Amino acid sequence: MLRALGIFQRATADQLWRMLRPADRHDRCTRDTLKVLEKTGLVREETRLESGHKLWVLTEKGHKEAKTLLPKSVRISALRKLRLDAKGKPVKDDGYDEHAAAVTSTAAVLTGAGFGTPLSWQTEIAHRLPYGYTQYADLTMRAPDAGVPAMLLEVDRVNEPVDDLVDKLRRYNDWFELLAPKPDVDRERAARRQGAAVHDFRLWSRIYPATGREGYPPVAFVFTGKTAAQRKSRMRRLEQATRGYFAGTPHRGEAFTAVDYHQAMPVVVTELERITAGPAGAAGKVWRRLGRDQWQTLNEALDNPDGERLYRRELREAHRRQAEREAAHREAQRPVCSRCGTKFTDERWQETTRSSWPGEWDGLCGPCAKEAVDRAEAEHAARRQAEESERAAAEAPAVKPRGLFGRRR
């Protein structure tokens, strides 16, 4: 509880219950724990909200204690110092606005739904841009065990122009594209053709863990307040104005329906009222990814079924079809024996194409060519034998006939 207050600075018992003990049926145990911590001087009541909930903060003693409990990688929030009036009595602070309450409630609901622990969260993390602007994220979540290694969240109470939300996404996109210090610019430029390899040269990959999916770390908008119709209209207008940041790029070629999301920013939206209403809470189908129509679980919304996996399948299918076309074309070119009409075997076809000079039997299949060669050799042998016989007869000496007494005449 001290660690949670150290991260979020101020929280109600209801928020701490949802965050720390979601399995409990109510916040009684949380309220009892806060009372014990109050008696030990570690927490104090800052004010009572219009809803009737007490708002709790750390005392100076509790702040020091929480700092020792938090890992060094988690930034502790500033101490809310106790103010006294002229009579030495504590002054109730009314500075807790609805936006801060919604931010803490969002983290509490998500944590209660299994997305990390209180240590998974940080508030108001700065993302400095080279043109002098710093984009602060309301919340950053790291919940790798829940399939979300990193996510940036913005809580919107439907009280600012949609153009401001568009500007936030533009600045996040600009920050995601920043190069890491001293990058190899030539290698980074070459990596643009290698999908996810480009992220190795980005600043964000030095700060946030790899997402496990294509693209930049996801950004979530949690809308709350006003009417459901106003929130829905806001989501639709945000989607229309920011398509260039989240839509990805279609792969070239008619063979592909997959989308390249490697340099796109996944943007999901939900409503605080929605993630607190259903029995499954934030773990249910209460998230919608911009560019899609259906409500999904957070992991489904962040997944890219039409991304890299589909591209690999379509690429294998395209290669298979290309191989089939090439095989069919090659088969159509396969020679046919001019004597028996049989198609050449691959071996025979290769034999006839080894030399650029046409052979005497190139038009015949293997067996016919062998038969022709054998016959030609037999005919050649017969001719040679006949010629040898003729030559031997011609070269033999003439023999004179003998007389009566055996003398030659």
Contacts in CASP RR format, 6 or more apart in sequence:
PFRMAT RR
TARGET T0000
AUTHOR 0000-0000-0000
METHOD contacts of the structure
MODEL  1
MLRALGIFQRATADQLWRMLRPADRHDRCTRDTLKVLEKTGLVREETRLE
SGHKLWVLTEKGHKEAKTLLPKSVRISALRKLRLDAKGKPVKDDGYDEHA
AAVTSTAAVLTGAGFGTPLSWQTEIAHRLPYGYTQYADLTMRAPDAGVPA
MLLEVDRVNEPVDDLVDKLRRYNDWFELLAPKPDVDRERAARRQGAAVHD
FRLWSRIYPATGREGYPPVAFVFTGKTAAQRKSRMRRLEQATRGYFAGTP
HRGEAFTAVDYHQAMPVVVTELERITAGPAGAAGKVWRRLGRDQWQTLNE
ALDNPDGERLYRRELREAHRRQAEREAAHREAQRPVCSRCGTKFTDERWQ
ETTRSSWPGEWDGLCGPCAKEAVDRAEAEHAARRQAEESERAAAEAPAVK
PRGLFGRRR
1 16 0 8 1.000
1 20 0 8 1.000
1 30 0 8 1.000
1 33 0 8 1.000
1 34 0 8 1.000
1 37 0 8 1.000
1 43 0 8 1.000
2 37 0 8 1.000
2 42 0 8 1.000
2 43 0 8 1.000
2 58 0 8 1.000
2 62 0 8 1.000
2 65 0 8 1.000
2 66 0 8 1.000
2 69 0 8 1.000
3 66 0 8 1.000
3 69 0 8 1.000
3 70 0 8 1.000
3 118 0 8 1.000
3 119 0 8 1.000
4 11 0 8 1.000
4 16 0 8 1.000
4 19 0 8 1.000
4 20 0 8 1.000
4 118 0 8 1.000
5 11 0 8 1.000
5 16 0 8 1.000
5 43 0 8 1.000
5 56 0 8 1.000
5 57 0 8 1.000
5 58 0 8 1.000
5 66 0 8 1.000
6 58 0 8 1.000
6 63 0 8 1.000
6 66 0 8 1.000
6 67 0 8 1.000
6 70 0 8 1.000
6 76 0 8 1.000
6 77 0 8 1.000
7 70 0 8 1.000
7 74 0 8 1.000
7 75 0 8 1.000
7 76 0 8 1.000
7 77 0 8 1.000
7 118 0 8 1.000
7 119 0 8 1.000
7 121 0 8 1.000
7 122 0 8 1.000
7 123 0 8 1.000
8 15 0 8 1.000
8 77 0 8 1.000
8 103 0 8 1.000
8 104 0 8 1.000
8 107 0 8 1.000
8 118 0 8 1.000
8 121 0 8 1.000
8 123 0 8 1.000
9 57 0 8 1.000
9 58 0 8 1.000
9 77 0 8 1.000
9 78 0 8 1.000
9 80 0 8 1.000
9 123 0 8 1.000
10 46 0 8 1.000
10 55 0 8 1.000
10 56 0 8 1.000
10 57 0 8 1.000
10 80 0 8 1.000
10 96 0 8 1.000
10 100 0 8 1.000
10 104 0 8 1.000
11 19 0 8 1.000
11 55 0 8 1.000
11 56 0 8 1.000
11 104 0 8 1.000
11 108 0 8 1.000
12 49 0 8 1.000
12 53 0 8 1.000
12 54 0 8 1.000
12 55 0 8 1.000
12 56 0 8 1.000
12 101 0 8 1.000
13 27 0 8 1.000
13 30 0 8 1.000
13 31 0 8 1.000
13 34 0 8 1.000
13 53 0 8 1.000
13 54 0 8 1.000
13 56 0 8 1.000
14 27 0 8 1.000
14 30 0 8 1.000
14 53 0 8 1.000
15 104 0 8 1.000
15 105 0 8 1.000
15 108 0 8 1.000
16 27 0 8 1.000
16 30 0 8 1.000
16 34 0 8 1.000
16 56 0 8 1.000
16 108 0 8 1.000
17 24 0 8 1.000
17 26 0 8 1.000
17 27 0 8 1.000
17 29 0 8 1.000
17 30 0 8 1.000
18 105 0 8 1.000
18 108 0 8 1.000
18 109 0 8 1.000
18 111 0 8 1.000
18 112 0 8 1.000
19 107 0 8 1.000
19 108 0 8 1.000
19 111 0 8 1.000
19 112 0 8 1.000
19 118 0 8 1.000
20 30 0 8 1.000
20 111 0 8 1.000
20 118 0 8 1.000
21 27 0 8 1.000
21 29 0 8 1.000
21 30 0 8 1.000
22 111 0 8 1.000
22 112 0 8 1.000
22 113 0 8 1.000
22 114 0 8 1.000
24 30 0 8 1.000
34 43 0 8 1.000
34 54 0 8 1.000
34 56 0 8 1.000
37 43 0 8 1.000
38 44 0 8 1.000
38 45 0 8 1.000
41 59 0 8 1.000
41 61 0 8 1.000
41 62 0 8 1.000
42 58 0 8 1.000
42 59 0 8 1.000
42 61 0 8 1.000
42 62 0 8 1.000
42 65 0 8 1.000
43 56 0 8 1.000
43 57 0 8 1.000
43 58 0 8 1.000
43 59 0 8 1.000
43 62 0 8 1.000
44 56 0 8 1.000
44 57 0 8 1.000
44 58 0 8 1.000
44 59 0 8 1.000
44 82 0 8 1.000
44 90 0 8 1.000
45 54 0 8 1.000
45 55 0 8 1.000
45 56 0 8 1.000
46 55 0 8 1.000
46 56 0 8 1.000
46 57 0 8 1.000
46 80 0 8 1.000
46 92 0 8 1.000
46 93 0 8 1.000
46 96 0 8 1.000
47 54 0 8 1.000
47 55 0 8 1.000
47 92 0 8 1.000
47 93 0 8 1.000
47 94 0 8 1.000
47 95 0 8 1.000
47 96 0 8 1.000
48 54 0 8 1.000
48 55 0 8 1.000
48 92 0 8 1.000
49 55 0 8 1.000
49 96 0 8 1.000
49 101 0 8 1.000
55 96 0 8 1.000
57 80 0 8 1.000
58 66 0 8 1.000
58 79 0 8 1.000
58 80 0 8 1.000
59 82 0 8 1.000
60 79 0 8 1.000
60 81 0 8 1.000
60 82 0 8 1.000
63 76 0 8 1.000
63 79 0 8 1.000
66 76 0 8 1.000
67 76 0 8 1.000
70 76 0 8 1.000
70 119 0 8 1.000
71 119 0 8 1.000
74 119 0 8 1.000
74 122 0 8 1.000
75 122 0 8 1.000
75 125 0 8 1.000
77 123 0 8 1.000
80 93 0 8 1.000
82 90 0 8 1.000
83 90 0 8 1.000
83 91 0 8 1.000
83 93 0 8 1.000
84 90 0 8 1.000
84 91 0 8 1.000
85 91 0 8 1.000
98 157 0 8 1.000
99 155 0 8 1.000
99 157 0 8 1.000
102 155 0 8 1.000
102 157 0 8 1.000
102 222 0 8 1.000
102 224 0 8 1.000
102 272 0 8 1.000
103 123 0 8 1.000
103 138 0 8 1.000
103 139 0 8 1.000
103 155 0 8 1.000
105 272 0 8 1.000
105 276 0 8 1.000
106 139 0 8 1.000
106 153 0 8 1.000
106 155 0 8 1.000
106 222 0 8 1.000
106 272 0 8 1.000
106 275 0 8 1.000
107 118 0 8 1.000
107 121 0 8 1.000
107 139 0 8 1.000
107 141 0 8 1.000
109 272 0 8 1.000
109 275 0 8 1.000
109 276 0 8 1.000
109 281 0 8 1.000
109 282 0 8 1.000
110 116 0 8 1.000
110 141 0 8 1.000
110 275 0 8 1.000
110 282 0 8 1.000
111 117 0 8 1.000
111 118 0 8 1.000
111 120 0 8 1.000
111 121 0 8 1.000
112 282 0 8 1.000
113 275 0 8 1.000
113 280 0 8 1.000
113 281 0 8 1.000
113 282 0 8 1.000
113 283 0 8 1.000
113 284 0 8 1.000
114 143 0 8 1.000
114 146 0 8 1.000
114 283 0 8 1.000
115 141 0 8 1.000
115 143 0 8 1.000
115 146 0 8 1.000
115 148 0 8 1.000
115 282 0 8 1.000
115 283 0 8 1.000
115 298 0 8 1.000
116 141 0 8 1.000
116 142 0 8 1.000
116 143 0 8 1.000
116 145 0 8 1.000
116 146 0 8 1.000
120 141 0 8 1.000
120 142 0 8 1.000
120 143 0 8 1.000
121 139 0 8 1.000
121 140 0 8 1.000
121 141 0 8 1.000
122 139 0 8 1.000
122 140 0 8 1.000
123 138 0 8 1.000
123 139 0 8 1.000
123 140 0 8 1.000
124 136 0 8 1.000
124 137 0 8 1.000
124 138 0 8 1.000
125 136 0 8 1.000
125 137 0 8 1.000
125 140 0 8 1.000
125 152 0 8 1.000
126 134 0 8 1.000
126 135 0 8 1.000
126 136 0 8 1.000
127 134 0 8 1.000
127 135 0 8 1.000
127 136 0 8 1.000
127 137 0 8 1.000
127 171 0 8 1.000
127 172 0 8 1.000
127 175 0 8 1.000
128 134 0 8 1.000
128 175 0 8 1.000
129 135 0 8 1.000
129 171 0 8 1.000
129 174 0 8 1.000
129 175 0 8 1.000
129 178 0 8 1.000
130 178 0 8 1.000
133 171 0 8 1.000
135 168 0 8 1.000
135 171 0 8 1.000
135 172 0 8 1.000
135 175 0 8 1.000
137 152 0 8 1.000
137 153 0 8 1.000
137 154 0 8 1.000
138 153 0 8 1.000
138 154 0 8 1.000
138 155 0 8 1.000
139 152 0 8 1.000
139 153 0 8 1.000
139 155 0 8 1.000
140 150 0 8 1.000
140 151 0 8 1.000
140 152 0 8 1.000
140 153 0 8 1.000
141 148 0 8 1.000
141 150 0 8 1.000
141 151 0 8 1.000
141 152 0 8 1.000
141 153 0 8 1.000
142 148 0 8 1.000
142 149 0 8 1.000
142 150 0 8 1.000
142 151 0 8 1.000
142 208 0 8 1.000
142 209 0 8 1.000
143 149 0 8 1.000
143 151 0 8 1.000
144 209 0 8 1.000
146 298 0 8 1.000
146 299 0 8 1.000
147 299 0 8 1.000
148 218 0 8 1.000
148 298 0 8 1.000
148 299 0 8 1.000
148 302 0 8 1.000
149 208 0 8 1.000
149 209 0 8 1.000
149 210 0 8 1.000
149 211 0 8 1.000
149 212 0 8 1.000
150 208 0 8 1.000
150 209 0 8 1.000
150 211 0 8 1.000
150 217 0 8 1.000
150 218 0 8 1.000
151 217 0 8 1.000
151 218 0 8 1.000
151 219 0 8 1.000
151 220 0 8 1.000
152 172 0 8 1.000
152 217 0 8 1.000
152 218 0 8 1.000
152 219 0 8 1.000
152 220 0 8 1.000
153 219 0 8 1.000
153 220 0 8 1.000
153 221 0 8 1.000
153 222 0 8 1.000
154 165 0 8 1.000
154 168 0 8 1.000
154 219 0 8 1.000
154 220 0 8 1.000
154 221 0 8 1.000
154 222 0 8 1.000
155 221 0 8 1.000
155 222 0 8 1.000
155 224 0 8 1.000
155 272 0 8 1.000
156 165 0 8 1.000
156 221 0 8 1.000
156 222 0 8 1.000
156 223 0 8 1.000
156 224 0 8 1.000
156 234 0 8 1.000
157 223 0 8 1.000
157 224 0 8 1.000
157 225 0 8 1.000
157 226 0 8 1.000
158 223 0 8 1.000
158 224 0 8 1.000
158 225 0 8 1.000
158 226 0 8 1.000
158 230 0 8 1.000
158 231 0 8 1.000
158 234 0 8 1.000
159 226 0 8 1.000
162 234 0 8 1.000
162 237 0 8 1.000
162 238 0 8 1.000
162 241 0 8 1.000
163 241 0 8 1.000
165 221 0 8 1.000
165 234 0 8 1.000
165 238 0 8 1.000
166 238 0 8 1.000
166 241 0 8 1.000
166 242 0 8 1.000
169 219 0 8 1.000
169 242 0 8 1.000
169 245 0 8 1.000
169 265 0 8 1.000
169 267 0 8 1.000
170 242 0 8 1.000
170 245 0 8 1.000
172 216 0 8 1.000
172 219 0 8 1.000
172 265 0 8 1.000
173 216 0 8 1.000
173 245 0 8 1.000
173 265 0 8 1.000
175 203 0 8 1.000
175 204 0 8 1.000
176 202 0 8 1.000
176 204 0 8 1.000
176 216 0 8 1.000
176 217 0 8 1.000
176 265 0 8 1.000
177 202 0 8 1.000
177 263 0 8 1.000
178 202 0 8 1.000
178 203 0 8 1.000
178 204 0 8 1.000
179 185 0 8 1.000
179 188 0 8 1.000
179 201 0 8 1.000
179 202 0 8 1.000
179 203 0 8 1.000
180 201 0 8 1.000
180 202 0 8 1.000
180 203 0 8 1.000
180 205 0 8 1.000
180 206 0 8 1.000
181 203 0 8 1.000
183 201 0 8 1.000
184 201 0 8 1.000
187 201 0 8 1.000
188 198 0 8 1.000
188 201 0 8 1.000
191 197 0 8 1.000
191 198 0 8 1.000
191 200 0 8 1.000
191 201 0 8 1.000
192 198 0 8 1.000
192 263 0 8 1.000
195 214 0 8 1.000
195 260 0 8 1.000
195 262 0 8 1.000
195 263 0 8 1.000
196 214 0 8 1.000
196 215 0 8 1.000
196 262 0 8 1.000
198 262 0 8 1.000
198 263 0 8 1.000
199 205 0 8 1.000
199 210 0 8 1.000
199 215 0 8 1.000
199 216 0 8 1.000
199 262 0 8 1.000
204 216 0 8 1.000
204 217 0 8 1.000
208 217 0 8 1.000
211 217 0 8 1.000
211 218 0 8 1.000
213 261 0 8 1.000
213 266 0 8 1.000
213 302 0 8 1.000
213 303 0 8 1.000
213 304 0 8 1.000
214 260 0 8 1.000
214 261 0 8 1.000
214 262 0 8 1.000
214 264 0 8 1.000
214 304 0 8 1.000
214 307 0 8 1.000
214 308 0 8 1.000
215 261 0 8 1.000
215 262 0 8 1.000
215 263 0 8 1.000
215 264 0 8 1.000
215 265 0 8 1.000
215 266 0 8 1.000
216 263 0 8 1.000
216 264 0 8 1.000
216 265 0 8 1.000
216 266 0 8 1.000
217 265 0 8 1.000
218 265 0 8 1.000
218 266 0 8 1.000
218 267 0 8 1.000
218 268 0 8 1.000
218 302 0 8 1.000
219 265 0 8 1.000
219 266 0 8 1.000
219 267 0 8 1.000
219 268 0 8 1.000
220 267 0 8 1.000
220 268 0 8 1.000
220 269 0 8 1.000
220 270 0 8 1.000
220 287 0 8 1.000
221 235 0 8 1.000
221 238 0 8 1.000
221 267 0 8 1.000
221 268 0 8 1.000
221 269 0 8 1.000
221 270 0 8 1.000
222 269 0 8 1.000
222 270 0 8 1.000
222 271 0 8 1.000
222 272 0 8 1.000
222 275 0 8 1.000
223 231 0 8 1.000
223 234 0 8 1.000
223 235 0 8 1.000
223 269 0 8 1.000
223 270 0 8 1.000
223 271 0 8 1.000
223 272 0 8 1.000
224 231 0 8 1.000
224 271 0 8 1.000
224 272 0 8 1.000
224 273 0 8 1.000
225 231 0 8 1.000
225 272 0 8 1.000
225 273 0 8 1.000
228 271 0 8 1.000
228 273 0 8 1.000
231 271 0 8 1.000
235 269 0 8 1.000
235 288 0 8 1.000
235 290 0 8 1.000
238 269 0 8 1.000
238 290 0 8 1.000
239 290 0 8 1.000
239 291 0 8 1.000
242 267 0 8 1.000
242 290 0 8 1.000
243 290 0 8 1.000
243 291 0 8 1.000
245 264 0 8 1.000
245 265 0 8 1.000
245 267 0 8 1.000
246 264 0 8 1.000
246 265 0 8 1.000
246 266 0 8 1.000
246 267 0 8 1.000
246 289 0 8 1.000
246 290 0 8 1.000
246 291 0 8 1.000
247 259 0 8 1.000
247 264 0 8 1.000
247 291 0 8 1.000
248 259 0 8 1.000
248 260 0 8 1.000
248 261 0 8 1.000
248 263 0 8 1.000
248 264 0 8 1.000
249 259 0 8 1.000
249 260 0 8 1.000
249 263 0 8 1.000
249 264 0 8 1.000
250 256 0 8 1.000
250 257 0 8 1.000
250 258 0 8 1.000
250 259 0 8 1.000
250 260 0 8 1.000
251 258 0 8 1.000
251 259 0 8 1.000
251 260 0 8 1.000
251 311 0 8 1.000
251 314 0 8 1.000
255 314 0 8 1.000
255 317 0 8 1.000
255 318 0 8 1.000
255 321 0 8 1.000
256 311 0 8 1.000
256 314 0 8 1.000
256 315 0 8 1.000
256 318 0 8 1.000
257 306 0 8 1.000
257 310 0 8 1.000
257 314 0 8 1.000
258 306 0 8 1.000
258 307 0 8 1.000
258 308 0 8 1.000
258 310 0 8 1.000
258 311 0 8 1.000
258 314 0 8 1.000
259 304 0 8 1.000
259 306 0 8 1.000
259 307 0 8 1.000
260 307 0 8 1.000
260 311 0 8 1.000
261 304 0 8 1.000
261 307 0 8 1.000
261 308 0 8 1.000
262 308 0 8 1.000
266 289 0 8 1.000
266 301 0 8 1.000
266 302 0 8 1.000
267 289 0 8 1.000
267 290 0 8 1.000
268 287 0 8 1.000
268 288 0 8 1.000
268 289 0 8 1.000
268 290 0 8 1.000
268 298 0 8 1.000
268 301 0 8 1.000
268 302 0 8 1.000
269 287 0 8 1.000
269 288 0 8 1.000
269 289 0 8 1.000
269 290 0 8 1.000
270 282 0 8 1.000
270 286 0 8 1.000
270 287 0 8 1.000
270 288 0 8 1.000
271 286 0 8 1.000
274 286 0 8 1.000
275 281 0 8 1.000
275 282 0 8 1.000
275 286 0 8 1.000
278 284 0 8 1.000
278 286 0 8 1.000
280 286 0 8 1.000
282 298 0 8 1.000
283 297 0 8 1.000
283 298 0 8 1.000
284 297 0 8 1.000
285 294 0 8 1.000
285 295 0 8 1.000
285 296 0 8 1.000
285 297 0 8 1.000
285 300 0 8 1.000
286 295 0 8 1.000
286 297 0 8 1.000
287 295 0 8 1.000
287 296 0 8 1.000
287 297 0 8 1.000
287 298 0 8 1.000
287 300 0 8 1.000
287 301 0 8 1.000
288 294 0 8 1.000
288 295 0 8 1.000
288 296 0 8 1.000
288 301 0 8 1.000
289 296 0 8 1.000
289 301 0 8 1.000
289 302 0 8 1.000
292 301 0 8 1.000
334 343 0 8 1.000
334 344 0 8 1.000
334 349 0 8 1.000
335 343 0 8 1.000
335 344 0 8 1.000
335 349 0 8 1.000
335 352 0 8 1.000
335 363 0 8 1.000
336 342 0 8 1.000
336 343 0 8 1.000
336 344 0 8 1.000
337 343 0 8 1.000
337 344 0 8 1.000
337 363 0 8 1.000
337 364 0 8 1.000
337 365 0 8 1.000
337 366 0 8 1.000
337 368 0 8 1.000
338 363 0 8 1.000
338 364 0 8 1.000
339 364 0 8 1.000
339 365 0 8 1.000
339 368 0 8 1.000
339 372 0 8 1.000
340 365 0 8 1.000
340 367 0 8 1.000
340 368 0 8 1.000
341 365 0 8 1.000
342 365 0 8 1.000
342 367 0 8 1.000
342 368 0 8 1.000
343 365 0 8 1.000
344 352 0 8 1.000
344 365 0 8 1.000
344 366 0 8 1.000
345 365 0 8 1.000
345 366 0 8 1.000
348 365 0 8 1.000
348 366 0 8 1.000
348 369 0 8 1.000
352 359 0 8 1.000
352 362 0 8 1.000
352 363 0 8 1.000
361 368 0 8 1.000
361 369 0 8 1.000
361 372 0 8 1.000
361 373 0 8 1.000
363 369 0 8 1.000
364 372 0 8 1.000
400 408 0 8 1.000
400 409 0 8 1.000
401 408 0 8 1.000
401 409 0 8 1.000
402 408 0 8 1.000
402 409 0 8 1.000
403 409 0 8 1.000
END
